[in-house]
Amino acid sequence: MIDWFYSSNVSNVQATTEAYWSNWLGSGVTVNLPGAQYNSLFNRSLLVTALHIDAKTGAILAGCITARIRSFGHAMACMPP
């Protein structure tokens, strides 16, 4: 099991994570789109892109798809470039 999970307060971990990503979004280039919902979608797409970048090499994951696998339900598959 993961020791840090048991020794941490989940609320504190969530707050720390939220603060990190909010600061990350706030420190970059911003755009003002014609509506709050578009700004929200833009920020979400920035977060998705950031989470698909390898921290060590800077490589960007080519893409992920949800594939229907017979008798196993849904599975995430990463496609090579």
N, C-alpha and C positions, 0 to 999 in steps of 0.2 A: 504494500500500500504506500501511498504518498504521505510521508511524515509531515510535510509542511501543511497539508490540508487539515490534518487533525489538530495541529498546533496553532492554526490561524482562525481568526474570526472571519467567516465568509462575508459578512457585511463590510468589514474593513478591506478585504481583498477586492470586493466589487467596487467600493468607493475609490480605492487606489487605481484600479484599472480604468474606471470611468474618468478620473482626473487626468491620467496619463494620455488617453486618447483625445479628450477634450482639449488639453494643452497642445497636443500634436496637431489637431485640426486648426487651432487658433494661431499657431506659429507659421502656418503656410500662407500661400496666396489665397485670397478670398475673392469670390465673385458675388455680385448681387443680381440674382435672377428675378424675373417678374412674378414673384410669389414665394411665400415661405415654404410651400410644399416642394418647389423645385430646388431651393437651397438645401432642404433636408435630404432630398434624393441625391443631390450632388455630393454632399458630405458623406452619405452612406457609400456612394461609389468610390470615393477617395479611401475610405476605410477598407473596403473590399480589396481595392488595388494594393494598399499597403500590406494587407494580410497575405497577399499572394507573391510578395517579394522575399526572396531568400536573404536573410540578414547577413550571411557570410559573403556571398558572391554577388548579390544584387540582381541575380537572375529573376525573371518574372515567370511565374507558373503559366504555362500555355493555356490552361483552362480546365475547368472541372465540369463534369456532367453528372446528372443523376441517372443511373441506368437501372432498368427493371430487370431483375435477375429472377428467373423462375424458382419458386419455392423459398427464396431467401428474402423477398421483399425488395426494398430499395437499397442501393449501395452507392457510395461516392467513388467515382473513378477519375483519376487525373490523366489527362491526355498528354502525350509527349509532343514537343514542338514539331 
